[in-house]
Amino acid sequence: MVLKEMADFLKSKSGKVNYAIPKLWIPFWYEGEVKEIEGKYFVDPYDFYSTIVEKLLKMAGDKDYSGSISQIKGDKDSSWIKRSKMYAMFIRSSASYNHKGFGRFEPEDVLGYRESGTFLKAIAILMYLKRLDINAVYLLPVSKTSNVFKKGEVGSPYAVKNPMELEPSYHDPLLEGFTVEEEFKAFVEAAHILDMRVLLDFIPRTAARDSDLIREHPDWFYWIKVEDLPSYEPPKIPGMGFKIPEESDLEYIYSLEGVQKHLKKFSPNPRELDPQKWENIVRSNPKNLLEEIVKEFGLITPPGFSDWINDPQPTWDDVTFLRLYMDPPKAAKRFLDYDQPPYILFDVIKASLFPGDEENVELWSYISSTVPSYQKRFGIDGIRLDMGHALPKKLERMIMDKAREIDPAFAFIAEELDVSKGEEAKKSGYDAIIGNSWWMMPRVPEKAYEFYQDVAPKLPIPFLASAETPDTPRIRAREFGEDLKKLIPFLLAFAPNGIFFVNSGQELGEIQPMNLGLDNNDEGKAVLPPSDEFFAKLAFFDHYALHWDKFDEESLDFLRKLSVVKGIYSDILEKGEYRPVWFDWQDGKTANASFWLDGKAVIAIGNLDRNPRSVRIDMNNTKGGGISVGRMRIWNGERWESVRDESGWISVTLDGLSFNLIEVFYEEV
C-alpha cells in the first residue's frame, strides 16, 4: 500500500511545532504535541500526518484497499449510491489553510508549506468527514488544469489540460520524493479504509484551450484565425428566443448573415495547413505550444459557448470543444460550402441530437479509456459525467460500458438539472442525476412545496438532495438563510429518491459561493465583508480557504447530527413505502413525507411558513389502512422526545421554518 510507504517516510522526518492547522482537523485521539497560540493550533506536520496515516493502516490490517469498495466487498450493482451520504470536495480550496499561522493566506508560504490544498491534507480531512458520518466523497476535477485564459488568480478545475494526469499543485512538499499520483492513490486508499467511496468529475466534451492533446492531435480541435478572436461569440439568432436547436431550425439558422460570418472565422488545423512547419514546431518542443501556433500559423483554439440558442451567458474563455465528428452534422451538410473547415455551432456541440457520419474513432477511444485508467490506477468508485447528455449516445454508452466491464457496481451521475429528463437519464444508464433541489427548495413556500410533494416522489432515478452545490449560492446566504440552513437540509435528507449531499463548507456555514454558474450573478460574489481577505474571491478561479477558524458551530453540529439520524433510517428510506402525510388541514406550506416498512415508520414534516403552525397527523389515512400505533418519539434537530398517540392522531406544533422527524412503531390491524 502507498499509505505504508507514506507512513514510513513521514515517521523518518521531524519538523517544528510551527505548522498551523484547523482545530477541526485534529482527531480526539491525536496525542502529539499541540500548541495553542491566540486561537491557532500548531503541530509538527510530520508527526501529525504520520499519526493519521498509521491510524488508517491499523484500521486496514492486512486487507487490500487498492480497488473500488464494490470490488473489495463483491458488490455487483450500483445500488449503493442510494444510501450515500455524499460530501463534495474541491481539493484546492477544501484542503487550504494558512499554515504559518500569521498574516494572509499564501499558496506557498514563507516557511515552505503549501497552503493551498493537497491530497495529503485531504487525507486528514477524511477523518473529520468520518465524524460527519459521510460515506462518499465527490471530488471536483483533479486532472491537470490550465493556467492560460484563466478567469482569476488560478485556472478553473474544468479547464482540463490533460485528463490522464493529475493537477501537480495537489502534491504536498512535505512528501518529498512522492509523486502526486502516489498521493492521490493514498487518498483513495484512506477513503476506502474509512468505508468512503470516491467519485470524480469527468469532463469528456471540452478541454483547456492549450490542451496537451494538441501536440499529437491538432485535428481533435477546432481552429479560428487569431484576428477573429476579439469578435468571436455565438451568433445571435433573431426571432428564436432561448432554446435548444431543432432540425427544422437549421435552414433558417444557416441562412443568417451572422452565422455565415461566424463560419468564415474557422480554419483547417495547423498540421493540415503546413505539415512540415507543424513538424518543426513540435520537434522544437516549445514550452507553450499554443503560443507558437499563434505566432507561426495565426491560429488559435476558440472559446466554448452554450449549445442553447441566444443564451445570454458569455463565452467560456478557458475551454474549447473537442471535435467528436470528423464531418459536420448530417442535418446541416446541405447548408454548407463544400470546403467549409471544421466549425463550432449550436448543433455541432449538441452531438446527441445532431451527429455526423464520420466518428472521430481515435478520440472516442481515448475519451472512453480515461475513466478505466483512473479505475485501474487509483480504484475510484464512480463519476459525475459532465454534459453527458450532449454526447453522441454511442460514445456515452462506450464510456459507461468500459467502466462497468472493470467494476459492474461503478456509479454514474448525470449532469442533468432538468428533472423531467430523469427517465431518459435512467434509460441511458445513469444511477443518479443532479436535479434542481438547490433551486426549488430554498424558494419557500411554493417551489419548495412543489418539489417536495410533486417532483421528488415521482422521480424515476435518485437525485443529489442538495441545498447548495459548488455552482450555486450558499444556502446560508439565501433569504432567511439562518433558518433555511437547517430546514432545507433536513427535508432533503428525508426526501423520496434523495441522495444526502453536503457541499464543502456548507457545514461550516460558508456564505461565499465557489462559482456563479447557477442561480447567481456578479453581485453574488460580494457577500463576504470587504475586510475579509477572500472578499469577492471565487474558489473555482481564485485561491480560497474555507473559514475553518470562524465556522458556524450551529451548522456543523446540526449537519453532523442529521447525517447520523439519516443513516439510522437508511433501510426504511430505501426500501420502505413512501406515502404523503395526511393532516387535519393543509395550505401548501407544510412539506411532508413518510416511509413505512415492517412495523416501523418515519415521518418528516417541515413548516415552509415563517409563522408557527399546529397540525394533526392522521396516522391511519397516512398509512392507507388500519394500524395500531405503538411507541413514538419526535426529533426537532437537537433532541428526541417521546410523543403520545391520540387515538391514531399525532399533534405537532412547529415554529416558523422549523421541522420535526417522527419515529413510529405500529402493527397492522
MIMI-445564 format. One record per residue (C-alpha): z, x, y; residue in one letter. Coordinates in steps of 0.25 Angstrom, whole numbers, padded with zeros to 4 digits, always signed. Layout:
ZXYa;...
This chain:
+0000+0000+0000m;-0003+0005+0014v;+0011+0000+0018l;+0017+0010+0009k;+0009+0021+0016e;+0013+0016+0029m;+0027+0015+0026a;+0027+0030+0021d;+0021+0034+0034f;+0030+0027+0043l;+0042+0032+0036k;+0037+0046+0037s;+0037+0045+0052k;+0048+0044+0062s;+0048+0039+0076g;+0057+0036+0088k;+0064+0023+0090v;+0055+0020+0102n;+0045+0010+0097y;+0048-0004+0103a;+0045-0016+0094i;+0048-0031+0096p;+0061-0035+0090k;+0054-0046+0082l;+0047-0035+0075w;+0060-0029+0069i;+0063-0035+0056p;+0078-0039+0054f;+0079-0029+0042w;+0074-0017+0050y;+0085-0006+0050e;+0078+0005+0058g;+0083+0009+0072e;+0080-0001+0083v;+0083+0002+0097k;+0084-0010+0107e;+0082-0005+0122i;+0080-0016+0132e;+0075-0027+0123g;+0065-0017+0116k;+0067-0013+0101y;+0063+0001+0097f;+0061+0007+0083v;+0056+0019+0076d;+0042+0013+0073p;+0040+0021+0060y;+0053+0017+0055d;+0051+0002+0059f;+0037+0001+0053y;+0041+0009+0041s;+0053+0000+0038t;+0044-0013+0039i;+0033-0007+0030v;+0044-0002+0020e;+0050-0016+0020k;+0036-0022+0017l;+0034-0012+0006l;+0047-0016-0001k;+0043-0031+0000m;+0029-0027-0006a;+0035-0020-0018g;+0024-0016-0028d;+0015-0027-0024k;+0001-0024-0019d;-0002-0031-0006y;-0015-0025-0003s;-0023-0038-0006g;-0022-0052+0001s;-0010-0060-0002i;-0018-0070-0010s;-0023-0058-0019q;-0009-0054-0020i;-0004-0068-0024k;-0016-0072-0032g;-0020-0084-0023d;-0033-0090-0026k;-0035-0098-0013d;-0032-0098+0002s;-0023-0110+0002s;-0012-0100+0007w;-0017-0101+0021i;-0012-0116+0022k;+0002-0110+0020r;+0000-0099+0030s;+0009-0096+0042k;+0000-0088+0050m;+0002-0078+0061y;-0010-0074+0070a;-0008-0059+0074m;-0017-0050+0083f;-0013-0036+0079i;-0016-0030+0093r;-0006-0040+0101s;+0003-0045+0090s;+0008-0031+0086a;+0008-0026+0100s;+0021-0021+0107y;+0026-0011+0118n;+0032-0001+0108h;+0036+0009+0119k;+0046-0002+0124g;+0043+0000+0139f;+0032-0002+0149g;+0020-0010+0146r;+0012-0012+0133f;+0002-0001+0129e;-0007-0001+0118p;-0004+0013+0115e;+0009+0017+0121d;+0015+0030+0127v;+0023+0032+0115l;+0011+0032+0106g;+0014+0018+0100y;+0003+0008+0099r;+0008-0005+0106e;-0004-0013+0102s;-0004-0020+0089g;-0005-0012+0076t;-0005-0016+0061f;+0008-0008+0059l;+0015-0017+0069k;+0009-0029+0064a;+0016-0026+0050i;+0029-0026+0057a;+0025-0040+0064i;+0023-0045+0050l;+0038-0044+0047m;+0040-0052+0060y;+0030-0063+0055l;+0037-0064+0042k;+0049-0069+0050r;+0040-0079+0055l;+0036-0083+0041d;+0022-0080+0043i;+0013-0078+0031n;-0001-0076+0036a;-0005-0066+0047v;-0018-0069+0054y;-0024-0057+0062l;-0033-0057+0073l;-0045-0048+0071p;-0040-0034+0066v;-0054-0028+0066s;-0058-0016+0075k;-0061-0022+0089t;-0070-0018+0100s;-0065-0014+0114n;-0079-0016+0120v;-0081-0028+0129f;-0066-0031+0127k;-0061-0043+0135k;-0047-0036+0139g;-0040-0023+0136e;-0044-0023+0122v;-0054-0029+0113g;-0053-0042+0106s;-0050-0043+0091p;-0062-0051+0090y;-0072-0041+0095a;-0073-0034+0081v;-0079-0021+0082k;-0078-0018+0067n;-0074-0029+0057p;-0071-0019+0046m;-0062-0010+0054e;-0048-0013+0059l;-0044-0012+0074e;-0040+0003+0076p;-0029-0001+0086s;-0021-0008+0075y;-0018+0006+0070h;-0004+0010+0073d;-0002+0024+0078p;+0011+0025+0071l;+0003+0025+0058l;-0003+0038+0060e;-0014+0041+0049g;-0015+0026+0045f;-0028+0018+0047t;-0028+0004+0054v;-0034-0001+0041e;-0021+0004+0033e;-0012-0002+0043e;-0019-0016+0042f;-0019-0015+0027k;-0004-0012+0028a;-0002-0024+0038f;-0009-0033+0027v;+0000-0028+0016e;+0012-0030+0024a;+0008-0044+0027a;+0005-0047+0013h;+0019-0041+0009i;+0025-0051+0018l;+0016-0062+0012d;+0008-0064+0024m;-0007-0065+0023r;-0016-0058+0033v;-0028-0065+0039l;-0038-0059+0048l;-0048-0063+0059d;-0062-0060+0055f;-0074-0060+0065i;-0088-0061+0058p;-0097-0067+0069r;-0095-0057+0080t;-0092-0042+0083a;-0088-0033+0094a;-0100-0030+0103r;-0099-0016+0100d;-0096-0018+0085s;-0096-0007+0075d;-0106-0014+0067l;-0117-0012+0078i;-0119+0003+0073r;-0124-0001+0059e;-0129-0015+0062h;-0134-0018+0077p;-0143-0029+0070d;-0130-0037+0067w;-0128-0039+0082f;-0135-0045+0094y;-0140-0037+0106w;-0143-0040+0120i;-0149-0032+0132k;-0137-0025+0140v;-0143-0030+0153e;-0142-0045+0148d;-0127-0043+0144l;-0121-0048+0158p;-0129-0061+0157s;-0126-0063+0142y;-0120-0076+0139e;-0122-0088+0130p;-0133-0096+0137p;-0130-0110+0143k;-0136-0122+0136i;-0137-0133+0147p;-0134-0147+0142g;-0128-0144+0129m;-0113-0143+0132g;-0103-0135+0124f;-0108-0136+0109k;-0112-0128+0096i;-0127-0128+0096p;-0135-0137+0086e;-0148-0134+0080e;-0154-0145+0089s;-0149-0138+0102d;-0157-0125+0099l;-0170-0129+0104e;-0164-0132+0118y;-0155-0120+0118i;-0166-0110+0115y;-0175-0116+0125s;-0166-0113+0137l;-0169-0102+0146e;-0155-0097+0146g;-0156-0096+0131v;-0169-0089+0131q;-0164-0079+0141k;-0152-0077+0132h;-0161-0073+0120l;-0169-0063+0128k;-0156-0055+0130k;-0156-0051+0115f;-0162-0039+0109s;-0164-0033+0095p;-0153-0024+0091n;-0154-0009+0095p;-0157-0003+0082r;-0169-0013+0081e;-0174-0009+0095l;-0174+0006+0092d;-0169+0011+0078p;-0169+0026+0082q;-0162+0024+0095k;-0151+0016+0087w;-0150+0026+0076e;-0148+0037+0086n;-0137+0030+0093i;-0130+0026+0081v;-0131+0040+0075r;-0124+0046+0088s;-0112+0037+0085n;-0108+0033+0099p;-0094+0029+0102k;-0099+0016+0108n;-0112+0011+0100l;-0114-0001+0109l;-0113+0007+0122e;-0124+0016+0116e;-0133+0004+0112i;-0131-0002+0126v;-0136+0012+0132k;-0147+0014+0123e;-0153+0000+0120f;-0148-0008+0131g;-0142-0018+0121l;-0128-0024+0119i;-0122-0034+0109t;-0120-0047+0117p;-0107-0054+0118p;-0104-0066+0109g;-0102-0080+0114f;-0099-0094+0109s;-0108-0102+0099d;-0105-0114+0107w;-0116-0118+0118i;-0111-0118+0132n;-0097-0112+0128d;-0090-0108+0141p;-0083-0096+0136q;-0089-0083+0140p;-0096-0073+0131t;-0088-0065+0120w;-0090-0051+0126d;-0083-0043+0116d;-0090-0048+0104v;-0104-0051+0099t;-0111-0059+0088f;-0115-0053+0074l;-0129-0056+0070r;-0127-0065+0058l;-0142-0068+0056y;-0154-0059+0058m;-0162-0070+0063d;-0160-0082+0073p;-0154-0095+0069p;-0165-0103+0061k;-0163-0115+0070a;-0167-0106+0083a;-0178-0098+0078k;-0189-0107+0083r;-0184-0105+0097f;-0184-0090+0097l;-0195-0080+0101d;-0199-0072+0088y;-0194-0059+0094d;-0180-0064+0099q;-0170-0054+0096p;-0157-0058+0089p;-0148-0066+0099y;-0135-0074+0101i;-0135-0089+0104l;-0126-0100+0100f;-0134-0104+0087d;-0135-0089+0083v;-0120-0087+0083i;-0117-0101+0077k;-0123-0096+0064a;-0116-0106+0055s;-0125-0117+0062l;-0138-0108+0065f;-0140-0098+0054p;-0152-0089+0054g;-0161-0086+0042d;-0158-0071+0040e;-0143-0068+0037e;-0138-0055+0042n;-0135-0051+0028v;-0129-0038+0031e;-0120-0043+0042l;-0115-0055+0033w;-0112-0045+0022s;-0104-0037+0032y;-0096-0049+0038i;-0093-0055+0025s;-0087-0041+0020s;-0078-0040+0031t;-0067-0049+0026v;-0067-0044+0012p;-0066-0030+0018s;-0053-0034+0024y;-0048-0041+0011q;-0051-0028+0003k;-0045-0018+0013r;-0033-0026+0018f;-0030-0038+0009g;-0031-0049+0020i;-0029-0064+0017d;-0039-0071+0026g;-0047-0072+0038i;-0050-0081+0050r;-0065-0081+0051l;-0069-0080+0066d;-0080-0091+0069m;-0083-0092+0054g;-0089-0106+0057h;-0100-0099+0065a;-0105-0090+0054l;-0116-0093+0044p;-0110-0101+0033k;-0115-0091+0023k;-0108-0079+0030l;-0095-0087+0032e;-0095-0090+0017r;-0098-0075+0014m;-0086-0071+0022i;-0077-0081+0014m;-0083-0078+0000d;-0082-0063+0001k;-0067-0064+0005a;-0063-0074-0005r;-0070-0066-0016e;-0059-0056-0013i;-0048-0066-0011d;-0050-0081-0014p;-0038-0084-0006a;-0043-0077+0006f;-0042-0087+0018a;-0052-0090+0029f;-0048-0097+0042i;-0060-0103+0051a;-0060-0101+0066e;-0062-0115+0067e;-0055-0122+0079l;-0063-0135+0077d;-0054-0143+0067v;-0066-0152+0064s;-0072-0141+0057k;-0061-0139+0047g;-0069-0146+0035e;-0081-0136+0038e;-0071-0124+0038a;-0065-0129+0025k;-0079-0130+0019k;-0083-0116+0024s;-0071-0110+0016g;-0061-0109+0027y;-0046-0110+0023d;-0041-0114+0038a;-0047-0116+0052i;-0040-0112+0065i;-0041-0126+0070g;-0037-0131+0084n;-0022-0134+0083s;-0020-0123+0094w;-0028-0132+0104w;-0023-0146+0100m;-0009-0145+0096m;-0004-0139+0110p;-0011-0151+0117r;+0001-0161+0115v;+0002-0172+0112p;-0013-0178+0110e;-0020-0166+0104k;-0008-0161+0096a;-0006-0175+0090y;-0021-0176+0087e;-0021-0162+0080f;-0008-0164+0072y;-0011-0179+0067q;-0026-0179+0067d;-0032-0165+0066v;-0023-0157+0057a;-0021-0167+0046p;-0036-0169+0044k;-0040-0154+0044l;-0047-0150+0030p;-0042-0136+0032i;-0030-0129+0037p;-0029-0125+0052f;-0021-0114+0059l;-0010-0122+0065a;-0009-0114+0078s;-0002-0117+0091a;-0010-0106+0096e;-0020-0095+0092t;-0024-0081+0097p;-0035-0088+0105d;-0027-0099+0111t;-0016-0101+0121p;-0002-0099+0116r;+0006-0111+0112i;+0018-0107+0121r;+0008-0106+0133a;+0003-0121+0131r;+0008-0132+0140e;+0022-0136+0134f;+0021-0123+0127g;+0036-0121+0125e;+0037-0134+0117d;+0023-0132+0110l;+0027-0118+0105k;+0035-0125+0095k;+0029-0139+0093l;+0015-0135+0090i;+0018-0124+0080p;+0028-0134+0073f;+0017-0145+0072l;+0007-0135+0067l;+0016-0129+0057a;+0016-0143+0050f;+0002-0148+0054a;-0006-0152+0042p;-0016-0142+0038n;-0010-0131+0047g;-0008-0116+0045i;+0004-0112+0053f;-0001-0102+0063f;+0007-0093+0073v;-0001-0085+0084n;+0004-0071+0087s;+0014-0072+0098g;+0016-0087+0097q;+0029-0085+0090e;+0033-0076+0102l;+0030-0087+0112g;+0018-0079+0118e;+0011-0087+0129i;-0001-0077+0131q;-0014-0081+0124p;-0021-0070+0115m;-0034-0075+0119n;-0040-0086+0128l;-0050-0091+0117g;-0046-0105+0115l;-0040-0116+0124d;-0037-0106+0135n;-0043-0100+0148n;-0041-0088+0156d;-0029-0093+0163e;-0023-0094+0149g;-0021-0079+0148k;-0011-0078+0160a;+0001-0086+0154v;+0010-0073+0154l;+0017-0070+0167p;+0010-0059+0175p;+0022-0050+0173s;+0019-0049+0158d;+0011-0037+0154e;+0002-0045+0145f;-0001-0055+0156f;-0016-0061+0155a;-0018-0052+0142k;-0025-0058+0130l;-0021-0051+0117a;-0036-0053+0112f;-0041-0044+0123f;-0029-0036+0129d;-0017-0029+0124h;-0006-0039+0122y;+0008-0038+0115a;+0016-0051+0111l;+0029-0053+0119h;+0038-0049+0107w;+0050-0046+0116d;+0049-0059+0124k;+0046-0068+0113f;+0049-0083+0114d;+0061-0084+0104e;+0059-0099+0102e;+0045-0098+0098s;+0047-0087+0088l;+0060-0094+0082d;+0052-0107+0081f;+0040-0102+0074l;+0048-0094+0064r;+0055-0106+0060k;+0043-0114+0060l;+0036-0105+0051s;+0047-0105+0041v;+0048-0120+0041v;+0033-0121+0040k;+0034-0112+0027g;+0045-0121+0021i;+0035-0133+0021y;+0022-0125+0017s;+0020-0132+0004d;+0022-0146+0009i;+0013-0143+0021l;+0002-0138+0012e;+0003-0148+0000k;+0011-0160+0006g;+0004-0173+0010e;+0002-0174+0025y;+0005-0187+0032r;+0007-0190+0047p;+0021-0195+0051v;+0024-0210+0053w;+0032-0212+0065f;+0038-0225+0071d;+0029-0223+0083w;+0019-0213+0087q;+0011-0210+0100d;+0003-0198+0096g;+0014-0188+0101k;+0022-0185+0088t;+0014-0175+0079a;+0017-0177+0065n;+0014-0172+0051a;+0021-0174+0037s;+0019-0167+0024f;+0025-0173+0010w;+0026-0166-0003l;+0035-0168-0015d;+0047-0175-0009g;+0047-0167+0004k;+0040-0170+0017a;+0039-0162+0030v;+0037-0170+0043i;+0033-0163+0056a;+0033-0170+0070i;+0031-0165+0084g;+0033-0172+0097n;+0020-0169+0105l;+0026-0176+0118d;+0035-0169+0128r;+0045-0181+0127n;+0055-0183+0116p;+0052-0194+0105r;+0058-0200+0094s;+0051-0205+0081v;+0054-0210+0068r;+0046-0206+0055i;+0043-0216+0045d;+0044-0207+0032m;+0038-0217+0022n;+0026-0220+0030n;+0024-0205+0033t;+0024-0202+0018k;+0015-0214+0015g;+0025-0220+0005g;+0039-0224+0001g;+0048-0212+0001i;+0063-0210+0001s;+0067-0199+0011v;+0078-0189+0007g;+0083-0177+0015r;+0077-0174+0028m;+0078-0163+0039r;+0071-0160+0052i;+0067-0147+0059w;+0066-0146+0074n;+0061-0132+0075g;+0075-0126+0075e;+0084-0132+0064r;+0084-0142+0053w;+0092-0155+0053e;+0094-0166+0043s;+0088-0179+0046v;+0091-0193+0040r;+0081-0203+0034d;+0081-0217+0042e;+0076-0225+0030s;+0063-0218+0029g;+0062-0214+0044w;+0066-0201+0052i;+0069-0202+0067s;+0065-0189+0075v;+0067-0186+0089t;+0058-0176+0096l;+0059-0169+0109d;+0047-0167+0117g;+0037-0157+0110l;+0046-0155+0098s;+0045-0157+0083f;+0052-0159+0070n;+0050-0156+0056l;+0056-0165+0045i;+0058-0162+0031e;+0059-0174+0022v;+0063-0175+0007f;+0058-0188+0001y;+0056-0196-0012e;+0045-0206-0015e;+0050-0220-0018v;
